[in-house]
């Protein structure tokens, strides 16, 4: 591996992978489109498509999910941005116009989930549909959409962890990452004569974890062990919450609970996972047979 990296390069030295000229944007004429945004949009589209397909296989109306698409997309983006801005308010209070600048990232998945769930309940009320069944199906699309969407962080050179020399260690040129994301530990491990940092690719860890969560959800579906509507979505919340809490611990771009050094997504992940597991246990006792 070279000691000096070009600005647009990304490397995984312990895997023997060196990627040259990895773009942040794609150009259409003189207009640039951020790959981060392209992948987020593709993830949302894929998420609804997966949910609609599963609904159709279960004898439900797939059009219901496509009808909800615009509402879910708007609420997901708005919720993700609001959540991020709230916990980064010390920055945004003096840069109010930056609140509307999404090109550089700044979306927090939990905010998107929270507002999307609220929107789904409102949508299902108007459509006279069961919101818990809707959430079960949308959960499959959501977790797969997160797998794809996390690659937007890869192209944006963000959502990475502390220094590591593990198998999946990733190298990024310093010029391409935010200074605020470079911790003291990362700086201390920078070798003289180099221009890169070597870190945990936490975006990749989360994607791999979400694939496992998806497989558990598929197991629930295939084996028909679901006992009440909403249970599969609770499995998603519990599984994702556990993984996010663990991964958040090593990230360097954490959002903190005001007045503390507690990462809000780590705390929220633990709380949501615990509540979801309790709800699953209580629900399975209440419904000894599958409510399909």
PASEBA-1860 file (N, C-alpha, C; in nm, 3 decimals):
! residues 292
1> XXXXXXXX> 0.083/-0.119/0.000/0.000/0.000/0.000/0.088/0.126/0.000 ~ 0.050/0.228/-0.077/0.129/0.350/-0.081/0.125/0.427/0.050 ~ 0.232/0.500/0.081/0.238/0.581/0.201/0.155/0.707/0.188 ~ 0.138/0.755/0.066/0.057/0.874/0.040/-0.059/0.835/-0.050 ~ -0.180/0.881/-0.015/-0.298/0.848/-0.092/-0.347/0.972/-0.167 ~ -0.403/0.948/-0.284/-0.469/1.055/-0.356/-0.602/1.086/-0.286 ~ -0.650/1.209/-0.304/-0.770/1.254/-0.232/-0.890/1.161/-0.249 ~ -0.910/1.107/-0.367/-1.032/1.031/-0.395/-1.016/0.880/-0.374
9> XXXXXXXX> -0.902/0.838/-0.316/-0.878/0.696/-0.297/-0.930/0.647/-0.161 ~ -0.965/0.520/-0.154/-1.005/0.452/-0.031/-0.938/0.316/-0.031 ~ -0.887/0.275/0.085/-0.816/0.147/0.090/-0.858/0.063/0.210 ~ -0.851/-0.068/0.191/-0.869/-0.166/0.299/-0.741/-0.250/0.300 ~ -0.637/-0.200/0.368/-0.503/-0.259/0.355/-0.493/-0.405/0.395 ~ -0.564/-0.447/0.499/-0.553/-0.586/0.545/-0.632/-0.683/0.459 ~ -0.712/-0.629/0.368/-0.781/-0.712/0.269/-0.712/-0.702/0.133 ~ -0.608/-0.619/0.126/-0.537/-0.602/0.000/-0.617/-0.528/-0.105
17> XXXXXXXX> -0.709/-0.440/-0.061/-0.796/-0.367/-0.153/-0.756/-0.220/-0.156 ~ -0.727/-0.168/-0.274/-0.698/-0.025/-0.291/-0.786/0.028/-0.404 ~ -0.879/0.116/-0.369/-0.974/0.171/-0.465/-0.932/0.311/-0.503 ~ -0.915/0.333/-0.633/-0.872/0.464/-0.681/-0.991/0.544/-0.736 ~ -0.986/0.673/-0.715/-1.084/0.766/-0.772/-1.228/0.727/-0.739 ~ -1.254/0.702/-0.612/-1.390/0.672/-0.567/-1.467/0.805/-0.559 ~ -1.567/0.825/-0.642/-1.631/0.956/-0.650/-1.727/0.983/-0.534 ~ -1.748/1.111/-0.507/-1.852/1.153/-0.414/-1.979/1.190/-0.489
25> XXXXXXXX> -1.961/1.233/-0.613/-2.075/1.277/-0.694/-2.066/1.216/-0.834 ~ -2.180/1.214/-0.900/-2.182/1.179/-1.041/-2.223/1.305/-1.117 ~ -2.159/1.329/-1.229/-2.183/1.451/-1.305/-2.275/1.425/-1.423 ~ -2.375/1.509/-1.436/-2.462/1.509/-1.554/-2.444/1.646/-1.618 ~ -2.358/1.651/-1.719/-2.319/1.780/-1.774/-2.236/1.854/-1.671 ~ -2.281/1.973/-1.636/-2.211/2.052/-1.534/-2.276/2.041/-1.397 ~ -2.377/1.954/-1.386/-2.453/1.941/-1.261/-2.408/1.814/-1.187 ~ -2.372/1.830/-1.061/-2.328/1.717/-0.981/-2.436/1.665/-0.888
33> XXXXXXXX> -2.450/1.534/-0.883/-2.547/1.471/-0.793/-2.470/1.386/-0.693 ~ -2.490/1.414/-0.566/-2.418/1.341/-0.461/-2.462/1.195/-0.458 ~ -2.363/1.105/-0.459/-2.395/0.963/-0.453/-2.464/0.928/-0.321 ~ -2.434/1.003/-0.216/-2.502/0.985/-0.088/-2.654/0.996/-0.108 ~ -2.697/1.101/-0.176/-2.840/1.121/-0.199/-2.899/1.016/-0.291 ~ -2.822/0.977/-0.393/-2.869/0.875/-0.487/-2.896/0.744/-0.414 ~ -2.804/0.705/-0.327/-2.819/0.577/-0.256/-2.929/0.583/-0.151 ~ -2.946/0.697/-0.086/-3.056/0.711/0.010/-3.189/0.698/-0.062
41> XXXXXXXX> -3.202/0.765/-0.178/-3.326/0.757/-0.256/-3.350/0.614/-0.305 ~ -3.243/0.549/-0.353/-3.256/0.410/-0.400/-3.294/0.317/-0.286 ~ -3.240/0.343/-0.167/-3.272/0.260/-0.050/-3.419/0.271/-0.014 ~ -3.472/0.393/-0.020/-3.614/0.413/0.011/-3.704/0.345/-0.091 ~ -3.668/0.358/-0.218/-3.745/0.294/-0.325/-3.742/0.143/-0.310 ~ -3.623/0.089/-0.283/-3.609/-0.055/-0.265/-3.688/-0.102/-0.143 ~ -3.686/-0.021/-0.037/-3.757/-0.058/0.085/-3.906/-0.076/0.063 ~ -3.967/0.018/-0.007/-4.111/0.009/-0.034/-4.140/-0.105/-0.131
49> XXXXXXXX> -4.051/-0.126/-0.230/-4.070/-0.235/-0.327/-4.068/-0.371/-0.257 ~ -3.974/-0.388/-0.164/-3.966/-0.514/-0.089/-4.091/-0.534/-0.004 ~ -4.134/-0.428/0.064/-4.255/-0.438/0.148/-4.378/-0.473/0.064 ~ -4.390/-0.410/-0.053/-4.504/-0.437/-0.141/-4.501/-0.581/-0.191 ~ -4.384/-0.632/-0.221/-4.371/-0.769/-0.271/-4.410/-0.870/-0.163 ~ -4.365/-0.848/-0.041/-4.399/-0.938/0.069/-4.549/-0.932/0.097 ~ -4.605/-0.811/0.092/-4.749/-0.796/0.114/-4.828/-0.874/0.008 ~ -4.785/-0.867/-0.117/-4.854/-0.938/-0.225/-4.848/-1.089/-0.204
57> XXXXXXXX> -4.732/-1.139/-0.160/-4.719/-1.282/-0.134/-4.810/-1.327/-0.021 ~ -4.839/-1.236/0.070/-4.926/-1.270/0.183/-5.073/-1.239/0.155 ~ -5.104/-1.210/0.028/-5.242/-1.187/-0.010/-5.294/-1.048/0.024 ~ -5.205/-0.954/0.047/-5.245/-0.817/0.077/-5.229/-0.729/-0.047 ~ -5.282/-0.610/-0.042/-5.279/-0.518/-0.155/-5.144/-0.445/-0.159 ~ -5.060/-0.473/-0.257/-4.929/-0.404/-0.264/-4.942/-0.255/-0.295 ~ -5.053/-0.216/-0.358/-5.071/-0.075/-0.393/-5.077/0.013/-0.269 ~ -5.119/-0.045/-0.158/-5.126/0.031/-0.033/-4.987/0.085/0.003
65> XXXXXXXX> -4.885/0.004/-0.022/-4.749/0.042/0.014/-4.694/0.147/-0.084 ~ -4.729/0.131/-0.211/-4.685/0.231/-0.308/-4.758/0.364/-0.285 ~ -4.881/0.357/-0.241/-4.956/0.480/-0.211/-4.892/0.557/-0.095 ~ -4.827/0.482/-0.006/-4.766/0.545/0.112/-4.626/0.598/0.084 ~ -4.572/0.566/-0.033/-4.430/0.592/-0.060/-4.390/0.738/-0.039 ~ -4.463/0.829/-0.100/-4.427/0.971/-0.091/-4.433/1.019/0.054 ~ -4.536/0.976/0.126/-4.552/1.020/0.265/-4.437/0.966/0.353 ~ -4.400/0.841/0.329/-4.293/0.781/0.408/-4.159/0.847/0.377
73> XXXXXXXX> -4.132/0.872/0.249/-4.006/0.936/0.210/-3.993/1.074/0.273 ~ -4.098/1.154/0.263/-4.094/1.290/0.318/-4.075/1.285/0.470 ~ -4.150/1.199/0.537/-4.140/1.191/0.683/-4.005/1.135/0.726 ~ -3.952/1.039/0.651/-3.822/0.979/0.686/-3.710/1.082/0.677 ~ -3.708/1.158/0.567/-3.604/1.259/0.549/-3.620/1.371/0.651 ~ -3.744/1.417/0.670/-3.768/1.526/0.765/-3.732/1.482/0.907 ~ -3.775/1.362/0.946/-3.747/1.314/1.080/-3.599/1.293/1.104 ~ -3.530/1.238/1.003/-3.387/1.213/1.016/-3.310/1.344/1.030
81> XXXXXXXX> -3.353/1.445/0.955/-3.285/1.574/0.961/-3.315/1.647/1.092 ~ -3.441/1.646/1.134/-3.479/1.713/1.259/-3.403/1.654/1.377 ~ -3.397/1.523/1.383/-3.325/1.453/1.490/-3.179/1.497/1.493 ~ -3.116/1.498/1.375/-2.974/1.536/1.366/-2.953/1.681/1.410 ~ -3.039/1.770/1.361/-3.025/1.913/1.393/-3.045/1.938/1.543 ~ -3.141/1.869/1.603/-3.167/1.887/1.746/-3.041/1.858/1.828 ~ -2.974/1.749/1.795/-2.858/1.709/1.875/-2.727/1.772/1.825 ~ -2.737/1.855/1.721/-2.622/1.933/1.675/-2.655/2.082/1.680
89> XXXXXXXX> -2.747/2.118/1.767/-2.801/2.254/1.768/-2.693/2.359/1.797 ~ -2.592/2.326/1.873/-2.485/2.423/1.901/-2.420/2.472/1.773 ~ -2.418/2.386/1.671/-2.365/2.427/1.541/-2.469/2.500/1.459 ~ -2.589/2.445/1.450/-2.690/2.499/1.360/-2.753/2.629/1.408 ~ -2.749/2.657/1.536/-2.810/2.781/1.586/-2.741/2.905/1.529 ~ -2.616/2.890/1.491/-2.543/3.001/1.430/-2.529/2.985/1.279 ~ -2.587/2.877/1.225/-2.580/2.850/1.081/-2.716/2.797/1.033 ~ -2.819/2.877/1.053/-2.956/2.831/1.031/-2.980/2.783/0.887
97> XXXXXXXX> -2.919/2.847/0.790/-2.941/2.806/0.652/-2.883/2.669/0.623 ~ -2.784/2.627/0.702/-2.724/2.495/0.683/-2.819/2.381/0.721 ~ -2.923/2.415/0.793/-3.023/2.313/0.829/-3.080/2.248/0.703 ~ -3.090/2.326/0.597/-3.153/2.278/0.474/-3.052/2.221/0.373 ~ -2.925/2.218/0.411/-2.821/2.164/0.324/-2.801/2.015/0.353 ~ -2.863/1.930/0.272/-2.855/1.786/0.293/-2.743/1.721/0.212 ~ -2.678/1.799/0.127/-2.579/1.739/0.036/-2.458/1.683/0.109 ~ -2.428/1.739/0.225/-2.311/1.694/0.298/-2.341/1.588/0.403
105> XXXXXXXX> -2.462/1.532/0.402/-2.500/1.434/0.504/-2.574/1.501/0.618 ~ -2.580/1.431/0.730/-2.650/1.488/0.844/-2.792/1.436/0.859 ~ -2.811/1.306/0.836/-2.941/1.241/0.856/-2.923/1.131/0.961 ~ -3.010/1.129/1.058/-3.001/1.030/1.166/-3.117/0.932/1.153 ~ -3.086/0.805/1.136/-3.187/0.705/1.103/-3.298/0.695/1.206 ~ -3.266/0.711/1.334/-3.371/0.697/1.436/-3.477/0.805/1.421 ~ -3.435/0.926/1.385/-3.534/1.031/1.362/-3.627/0.996/1.247 ~ -3.568/0.938/1.141/-3.649/0.896/1.027/-3.746/0.785/1.064
113> XXXXXXXX> -3.702/0.690/1.145/-3.789/0.579/1.186/-3.905/0.632/1.270 ~ -3.875/0.718/1.365/-3.978/0.768/1.457/-4.088/0.841/1.381 ~ -4.050/0.937/1.294/-4.151/1.013/1.222/-4.222/0.927/1.118 ~ -4.152/0.832/1.059/-4.216/0.743/0.961/-4.321/0.655/1.026 ~ -4.293/0.603/1.145/-4.391/0.520/1.216/-4.516/0.602/1.249 ~ -4.498/0.724/1.293/-4.612/0.812/1.320/-4.693/0.833/1.192 ~ -4.624/0.857/1.081/-4.690/0.879/0.952/-4.766/0.755/0.908 ~ -4.708/0.637/0.930/-4.773/0.512/0.891/-4.904/0.493/0.969
121> XXXXXXXX> -4.904/0.524/1.097/-5.027/0.511/1.176/-5.135/0.605/1.123 ~ -5.096/0.727/1.088/-5.193/0.823/1.033/-5.243/0.775/0.897 ~ -5.150/0.729/0.813/-5.185/0.681/0.680/-5.281/0.562/0.689 ~ -5.250/0.467/0.774/-5.334/0.348/0.788/-5.470/0.380/0.846 ~ -5.478/0.482/0.928/-5.607/0.523/0.982/-5.698/0.572/0.869 ~ -5.641/0.651/0.779/-5.720/0.702/0.666/-5.755/0.591/0.568 ~ -5.665/0.494/0.552/-5.687/0.385/0.457/-5.762/0.267/0.520 ~ -5.790/0.279/0.651/-5.856/0.171/0.724/-5.779/0.039/0.713
129> XXXXXXXX> -5.648/0.050/0.729/-5.559/-0.066/0.724/-5.500/-0.090/0.862 ~ -5.453/-0.212/0.884/-5.392/-0.247/1.012/-5.248/-0.194/1.015 ~ -5.218/-0.094/1.097/-5.082/-0.035/1.097/-4.975/-0.133/1.144 ~ -5.012/-0.228/1.231/-4.913/-0.322/1.284/-4.872/-0.422/1.176 ~ -4.968/-0.466/1.096/-4.936/-0.553/0.984/-4.854/-0.477/0.880 ~ -4.890/-0.352/0.859/-4.817/-0.266/0.766/-4.671/-0.254/0.811 ~ -4.649/-0.233/0.940/-4.514/-0.219/0.993/-4.434/-0.349/0.979 ~ -4.500/-0.462/0.998/-4.432/-0.590/0.980/-4.372/-0.600/0.841
137> XXXXXXXX> -4.452/-0.563/0.740/-4.405/-0.573/0.602/-4.302/-0.466/0.568 ~ -4.325/-0.344/0.615/-4.233/-0.235/0.584/-4.099/-0.257/0.654 ~ -4.100/-0.333/0.763/-3.976/-0.360/0.836/-3.873/-0.431/0.749 ~ -3.919/-0.523/0.663/-3.827/-0.594/0.574/-3.759/-0.495/0.478 ~ -3.840/-0.406/0.422/-3.785/-0.307/0.331/-3.694/-0.208/0.402 ~ -3.730/-0.173/0.525/-3.652/-0.077/0.601/-3.512/-0.128/0.630 ~ -3.503/-0.252/0.677/-3.372/-0.304/0.715/-3.283/-0.325/0.592 ~ -3.341/-0.368/0.480/-3.261/-0.383/0.358/-3.224/-0.247/0.301
145> XXXXXXXX> -3.316/-0.151/0.313/-3.286/-0.016/0.268/-3.169/0.045/0.345 ~ -3.160/0.011/0.474/-3.049/0.061/0.554/-2.916/0.001/0.508 ~ -2.919/-0.124/0.467/-2.796/-0.188/0.417/-2.744/-0.111/0.296 ~ -2.833/-0.081/0.202/-2.794/-0.006/0.083/-2.758/0.138/0.117 ~ -2.841/0.201/0.199/-2.820/0.341/0.232/-2.688/0.368/0.301 ~ -2.639/0.274/0.381/-2.512/0.293/0.450/-2.395/0.310/0.353 ~ -2.409/0.259/0.232/-2.301/0.279/0.134/-2.292/0.424/0.091 ~ -2.397/0.500/0.115/-2.387/0.644/0.093/-2.284/0.705/0.185
153> XXXXXXXX> -2.275/0.652/0.308/-2.173/0.699/0.402/-2.032/0.663/0.353 ~ -2.020/0.550/0.285/-1.891/0.510/0.228/-1.844/0.615/0.127 ~ -1.932/0.653/0.035/-1.894/0.751/-0.067/-1.873/0.890/-0.006 ~ -1.941/0.917/0.104/-1.928/1.046/0.171/-1.809/1.052/0.267 ~ -1.741/0.939/0.285/-1.627/0.930/0.378/-1.668/0.972/0.518 ~ -1.771/0.909/0.569/-1.823/0.942/0.702/-1.873/0.815/0.770 ~ -1.919/0.830/0.894/-1.970/0.718/0.974/-1.861/0.610/0.986 ~ -1.749/0.650/1.043/-1.643/0.553/1.071/-1.610/0.557/1.220
161> XXXXXXXX> -1.531/0.460/1.262/-1.501/0.448/1.403/-1.358/0.486/1.437 ~ -1.315/0.444/1.554/-1.181/0.476/1.602/-1.074/0.398/1.522 ~ -0.950/0.424/1.554/-0.839/0.355/1.489/-0.849/0.204/1.509 ~ -0.813/0.130/1.406/-0.804/-0.015/1.417/-0.704/-0.069/1.315 ~ -0.649/-0.183/1.345/-0.566/-0.255/1.248/-0.626/-0.394/1.224 ~ -0.757/-0.403/1.239/-0.827/-0.529/1.221/-0.841/-0.562/1.073 ~ -0.901/-0.676/1.044/-0.915/-0.724/0.906/-0.981/-0.620/0.816 ~ -1.086/-0.554/0.867/-1.163/-0.462/0.783/-1.117/-0.317/0.794
169> XXXXXXXX> -1.000/-0.293/0.851/-0.949/-0.156/0.867/-0.955/-0.080/0.734 ~ -1.000/0.045/0.742/-1.018/0.127/0.621/-0.930/0.252/0.631 ~ -0.868/0.289/0.520/-0.787/0.409/0.514/-0.857/0.515/0.429 ~ -0.858/0.637/0.483/-0.919/0.750/0.414/-0.823/0.868/0.417 ~ -0.805/0.940/0.306/-0.722/1.060/0.308/-0.780/1.164/0.405 ~ -0.694/1.228/0.482/-0.739/1.327/0.581/-0.817/1.439/0.515 ~ -0.777/1.476/0.396/-0.840/1.588/0.327/-0.987/1.564/0.294 ~ -1.031/1.437/0.298/-1.166/1.403/0.255/-1.264/1.379/0.370
177> XXXXXXXX> -1.218/1.392/0.493/-1.307/1.369/0.607/-1.318/1.496/0.691 ~ -1.425/1.504/0.769/-1.444/1.619/0.857/-1.343/1.614/0.970 ~ -1.284/1.727/1.000/-1.185/1.734/1.108/-1.246/1.691/1.241 ~ -1.375/1.720/1.259/-1.442/1.687/1.386/-1.458/1.537/1.405 ~ -1.445/1.459/1.297/-1.459/1.313/1.306/-1.328/1.243/1.338 ~ -1.218/1.318/1.339/-1.087/1.259/1.367/-1.058/1.274/1.516 ~ -1.064/1.164/1.588/-1.046/1.165/1.732/-0.897/1.172/1.769 ~ -0.871/1.192/1.897/-0.733/1.193/1.945/-0.665/1.058/1.922
185> XXXXXXXX> -0.741/0.952/1.940/-0.685/0.818/1.920/-0.645/0.797/1.775 ~ -0.728/0.842/1.683/-0.697/0.828/1.541/-0.571/0.909/1.507 ~ -0.567/1.032/1.557/-0.450/1.118/1.531/-0.322/1.057/1.586 ~ -0.332/0.998/1.705/-0.214/0.940/1.770/-0.157/0.823/1.692 ~ -0.240/0.756/1.611/-0.194/0.639/1.536/-0.155/0.672/1.392 ~ -0.159/0.799/1.357/-0.116/0.837/1.222/0.035/0.825/1.211 ~ 0.080/0.756/1.108/0.223/0.735/1.088/0.286/0.858/1.022 ~ 0.408/0.888/1.060/0.480/1.001/1.000/0.497/0.977/0.851
193> XXXXXXXX> 0.477/1.082/0.773/0.497/1.071/0.629/0.376/1.019/0.555 ~ 0.262/1.006/0.623/0.139/0.960/0.557/0.035/1.072/0.561 ~ -0.066/1.060/0.479/-0.171/1.162/0.474/-0.310/1.102/0.490 ~ -0.317/0.988/0.559/-0.445/0.919/0.574/-0.468/0.879/0.719 ~ -0.593/0.844/0.748/-0.629/0.786/0.877/-0.671/0.641/0.853 ~ -0.660/0.558/0.956/-0.699/0.417/0.946/-0.802/0.389/1.055 ~ -0.921/0.346/1.015/-1.035/0.344/1.107/-1.123/0.221/1.087 ~ -1.214/0.202/1.183/-1.320/0.101/1.169/-1.422/0.151/1.067
201> XXXXXXXX> -1.459/0.070/0.966/-1.566/0.108/0.874/-1.702/0.073/0.935 ~ -1.746/0.153/1.030/-1.868/0.117/1.104/-1.992/0.114/1.014 ~ -1.989/0.188/0.903/-2.100/0.180/0.809/-2.113/0.038/0.756 ~ -1.998/-0.027/0.734/-1.996/-0.165/0.684/-2.043/-0.262/0.792 ~ -1.998/-0.240/0.915/-2.041/-0.326/1.025/-2.193/-0.323/1.039 ~ -2.248/-0.201/1.033/-2.393/-0.189/1.049/-2.467/-0.256/0.935 ~ -2.413/-0.244/0.814/-2.476/-0.310/0.701/-2.476/-0.461/0.717 ~ -2.364/-0.517/0.760/-2.353/-0.662/0.781/-2.447/-0.707/0.893
209> XXXXXXXX> -2.454/-0.628/0.999/-2.544/-0.662/1.109/-2.689/-0.662/1.062 ~ -2.725/-0.563/0.981/-2.863/-0.554/0.933/-2.901/-0.670/0.842 ~ -2.803/-0.723/0.770/-2.830/-0.843/0.689/-2.870/-0.959/0.781 ~ -2.802/-0.973/0.894/-2.835/-1.078/0.990/-2.973/-1.056/1.051 ~ -3.006/-0.930/1.081/-3.139/-0.899/1.134/-3.245/-0.936/1.032 ~ -3.219/-0.904/0.905/-3.312/-0.938/0.798/-3.334/-1.089/0.790 ~ -3.228/-1.167/0.803/-3.241/-1.314/0.796/-3.325/-1.368/0.912 ~ -3.311/-1.307/1.030/-3.395/-1.349/1.143/-3.542/-1.318/1.113
217> XXXXXXXX> -3.567/-1.202/1.052/-3.704/-1.164/1.017/-3.761/-1.259/0.913 ~ -3.678/-1.298/0.815/-3.722/-1.393/0.713/-3.754/-1.528/0.777 ~ -3.673/-1.568/0.876/-3.698/-1.693/0.949/-3.836/-1.689/1.014 ~ -3.868/-1.577/1.075/-4.001/-1.558/1.135/-4.110/-1.578/1.031 ~ -4.088/-1.519/0.914/-4.189/-1.524/0.808/-4.203/-1.664/0.750 ~ -4.088/-1.726/0.719/-4.090/-1.857/0.653/-4.144/-1.966/0.745 ~ -4.105/-1.961/0.872/-4.146/-2.064/0.967/-4.285/-2.037/1.026 ~ -4.340/-1.920/0.991/-4.474/-1.882/1.038/-4.486/-1.890/1.189
225> XXXXXXXX> -4.387/-1.834/1.257/-4.390/-1.836/1.404/-4.438/-1.703/1.462 ~ -4.472/-1.608/1.376/-4.528/-1.481/1.423/-4.662/-1.506/1.489 ~ -4.683/-1.448/1.607/-4.808/-1.470/1.681/-4.899/-1.349/1.684 ~ -4.847/-1.233/1.651/-4.934/-1.114/1.651/-4.876/-1.012/1.554 ~ -4.964/-0.933/1.495/-4.919/-0.830/1.402/-4.834/-0.726/1.476 ~ -4.725/-0.693/1.415/-4.630/-0.600/1.476/-4.510/-0.670/1.534 ~ -4.516/-0.803/1.548/-4.406/-0.877/1.611/-4.279/-0.872/1.527 ~ -4.292/-0.885/1.395/-4.173/-0.884/1.311/-4.106/-0.747/1.315
233> XXXXXXXX> -4.186/-0.643/1.319/-4.128/-0.509/1.329/-4.056/-0.491/1.462 ~ -4.110/-0.551/1.567/-4.043/-0.546/1.697/-3.911/-0.624/1.693 ~ -3.908/-0.733/1.616/-3.783/-0.807/1.599/-3.679/-0.717/1.532 ~ -3.724/-0.642/1.431/-3.634/-0.547/1.366/-3.583/-0.443/1.465 ~ -3.675/-0.383/1.542/-3.634/-0.279/1.638/-3.535/-0.333/1.741 ~ -3.562/-0.454/1.790/-3.474/-0.514/1.890/-3.337/-0.546/1.830 ~ -3.338/-0.611/1.713/-3.213/-0.649/1.650/-3.130/-0.528/1.610 ~ -3.193/-0.432/1.546/-3.119/-0.313/1.504/-3.071/-0.234/1.625
241> XXXXXXXX> -3.155/-0.224/1.728/-3.117/-0.149/1.847/-2.994/-0.205/1.915 ~ -2.986/-0.337/1.925/-2.869/-0.401/1.987/-2.743/-0.372/1.905 ~ -2.753/-0.393/1.773/-2.638/-0.370/1.687/-2.595/-0.225/1.686 ~ -2.692/-0.134/1.679/-2.659/0.008/1.674/-2.592/0.054/1.803 ~ -2.640/0.003/1.918/-2.580/0.041/2.046/-2.434/-0.001/2.053 ~ -2.404/-0.120/2.003/-2.266/-0.170/2.006/-2.178/-0.091/1.910 ~ -2.227/-0.071/1.788/-2.148/-0.002/1.686/-2.131/0.145/1.719 ~ -2.235/0.206/1.774/-2.229/0.348/1.808/-2.116/0.378/1.905
249> XXXXXXXX> -2.084/0.281/1.989/-1.982/0.299/2.092/-1.845/0.334/2.032 ~ -1.816/0.281/1.911/-1.685/0.305/1.853/-1.687/0.413/1.744 ~ -1.803/0.470/1.714/-1.809/0.576/1.613/-1.750/0.706/1.667 ~ -1.699/0.788/1.578/-1.639/0.915/1.619/-1.730/1.034/1.591 ~ -1.845/1.012/1.528/-1.936/1.123/1.495/-2.063/1.115/1.579 ~ -2.049/1.077/1.702/-2.165/1.055/1.789/-2.240/1.186/1.817 ~ -2.372/1.173/1.830/-2.456/1.281/1.879/-2.483/1.253/2.026 ~ -2.464/1.353/2.111/-2.475/1.331/2.255/-2.604/1.388/2.313
257> XXXXXXXX> -2.652/1.323/2.419/-2.762/1.378/2.496/-2.712/1.508/2.558 ~ -2.785/1.619/2.540/-2.738/1.749/2.590/-2.695/1.744/2.736 ~ -2.578/1.800/2.764/-2.528/1.807/2.900/-2.458/1.682/2.947 ~ -2.443/1.583/2.857/-2.377/1.457/2.894/-2.278/1.417/2.785 ~ -2.206/1.308/2.808/-2.121/1.248/2.707/-2.177/1.112/2.666 ~ -2.308/1.098/2.680/-2.375/0.974/2.642/-2.425/0.984/2.499 ~ -2.381/0.896/2.410/-2.429/0.897/2.272/-2.579/0.867/2.268 ~ -2.655/0.957/2.212/-2.801/0.943/2.216/-2.848/0.819/2.143
265> XXXXXXXX> -2.786/0.784/2.029/-2.830/0.667/1.953/-2.796/0.537/2.023 ~ -2.689/0.538/2.103/-2.656/0.418/2.180/-2.758/0.398/2.291 ~ -2.791/0.504/2.362/-2.892/0.496/2.469/-3.028/0.458/2.410 ~ -3.065/0.524/2.301/-3.195/0.497/2.239/-3.201/0.354/2.187 ~ -3.090/0.305/2.130/-3.087/0.168/2.080/-3.110/0.067/2.191 ~ -3.046/0.089/2.307/-3.062/-0.001/2.421/-3.206/0.001/2.472 ~ -3.261/0.122/2.485/-3.398/0.138/2.538/-3.499/0.074/2.443 ~ -3.488/0.104/2.314/-3.582/0.049/2.216/-3.571/-0.103/2.208
273> XXXXXXXX> -3.448/-0.155/2.210/-3.428/-0.300/2.206/-3.492/-0.366/2.328 ~ -3.470/-0.308/2.446/-3.525/-0.366/2.569/-3.678/-0.365/2.568 ~ -3.736/-0.252/2.529/-3.882/-0.241/2.525/-3.941/-0.336/2.420 ~ -3.873/-0.350/2.308/-3.922/-0.439/2.202/-3.919/-0.585/2.247 ~ -3.813/-0.625/2.314/-3.802/-0.763/2.363/-3.911/-0.792/2.465 ~ -3.933/-0.697/2.557/-4.040/-0.714/2.657/-4.175/-0.726/2.587 ~ -4.200/-0.641/2.488/-4.327/-0.644/2.415/-4.344/-0.777/2.342 ~ -4.237/-0.830/2.284/-4.245/-0.959/2.215/-4.282/-1.070/2.314
281> XXXXXXXX> -4.216/-1.071/2.429/-4.242/-1.174/2.530/-4.386/-1.167/2.578 ~ -4.431/-1.045/2.610/-4.569/-1.026/2.658/-4.668/-1.063/2.549 ~ -4.640/-1.021/2.426/-4.731/-1.050/2.315/-4.743/-1.197/2.285 ~ -4.633/-1.269/2.293/-4.636/-1.412/2.263/-4.709/-1.490/2.372 ~ -4.706/-1.439/2.494/-4.784/-1.502/2.601/-4.933/-1.473/2.583 ~ -4.962/-1.354/2.536/-5.102/-1.313/2.518/-5.165/-1.384/2.399 ~ -5.085/-1.409/2.294/-5.137/-1.474/2.175/-5.063/-1.607/2.155 ~ -5.108/-1.713/2.217/-5.039/-1.843/2.208/-5.041/-1.902/2.067
289> XXXX> -5.132/-1.853/1.982/-5.136/-1.899/1.845/-5.114/-1.779/1.751 ~ -5.064/-1.810/1.632/-5.035/-1.704/1.537/-5.160/-1.629/1.498 ~ -5.152/-1.498/1.501/-5.262/-1.412/1.455/-5.228/-1.362/1.317 ~ -5.254/-1.443/1.216/-5.217/-1.410/1.079/-5.336/-1.355/1.002
END
